[in-house]
């Protein structure tokens, strides 16, 4: 009889061998645990996939940063009245611009006839005569607009509507007057109808595009 057999027991209850019998858990419990874990993983993947689909079709509404940016871009402006009251840079009127007309070509009389035409169109006329030696017969194009640096945002755009193709140049003068130096390729000022249309466009620039929601 084995040492593992309790006293008084024998026969069919006799335990043989030198080790205790090995006890195992029922296999069906292990299968239940694995099935539960698989179900949890499947539910997690399904939930994640659903969130991705919602995020894609809602244009990123699932992202806090993108939602905040979109709400800011599409939020109605609360200070629209202040924007309307903000002054906008208005082009100068021809009467506010004093033009000196100089002839840099060999053709006589161009400075006076050009100055007279500009006066009819509302410009103030200053000096009229032959171009200084620096520019005499040295302006190959239709003409040259010469003035202080401030003229690039003031007088030049307005005066430029009267002579298509005129070159622009700045100097160190401290006055607001500008020079129109007639070049060798000059034939005539821009036709009055076209010049008026150009001035109207300059006075009413296209509005900036608004953000789309």
C-alpha positions, 0 to 999 in steps of 0.5 A, a space after each residue: 500500500 502506498 504511503 498516500 493511502 489513508 489508514 483503514 482504506 484499501 481496495 478500490 480506494 487505495 492510492 498507488 504511487 508516490 505523488 498526489 493526484 494532479 488536480 486540473 481546472 475544468 477546460 470549459 471555464 478557460 474557454 469562457 474567459 477567452 470568449 469574454 476577452 475576445 468579445 471585449 476586444 471586438 466591442 472596442 474595435 467596433 467603437 473606435 471604427 464608429 468614432 472614425 466614421 463620425 469624425 470623417 463625415 462630420 469634417 473633423 468634429 471629433 477633434 477639439 482643435 478643429 471644432 474650435 477653429 471652425 466655430 471661430 471661422 464661421 462665428 458671426 462677427 460681433 463688431 461689424 459696425 466697427 468694421 464699417 466705421 473703419 476708414 479705408 484708404 481712398 485714392 486722391 482726386 485729380 484736383 488734389 494732384 499737382 502735375 509738372 509736365 516736361 517734354 523729353 522728346 525732340 517734338 515741340 509743343 507736347 508738354 503744353 498740349 499734354 498739360 492742357 488735356 490733364 487740366 481738362 481732366 481735373 488735374 492741377 498743373 504746375 510747371 510746363 516745359 522741356 525736361 531737365 538734362 538728366 531726362 532729356 531724350 532719355 525716356 524711351 517709353 511713353 513717359 515717366 512719372 517722377 515723385 517722392 516715395 509717398 507718391 507710389 501710394 497716392 498720386 502715381 496710381 491716379 495719374 497712371 490712369 491717364 498714361 498707360 505704360 508710364 514708368 515710375 521712379 521716386 526721388 528725394 523731393 519733399 513736396 507732394 507734386 509729381 512730374 510727368 516726363 513725356 517719353 519718345 514713344 508717347 503718342 497721346 494720353 489714355 482716351 478720356 473714356 478709358 481713363 474715367 473707367 480706370 479711375 472708377 475702378 481705382 476708387 472702388 476696389 473689389 472687396 476681399 473674399 469672405 471665409 466660407 463655412 
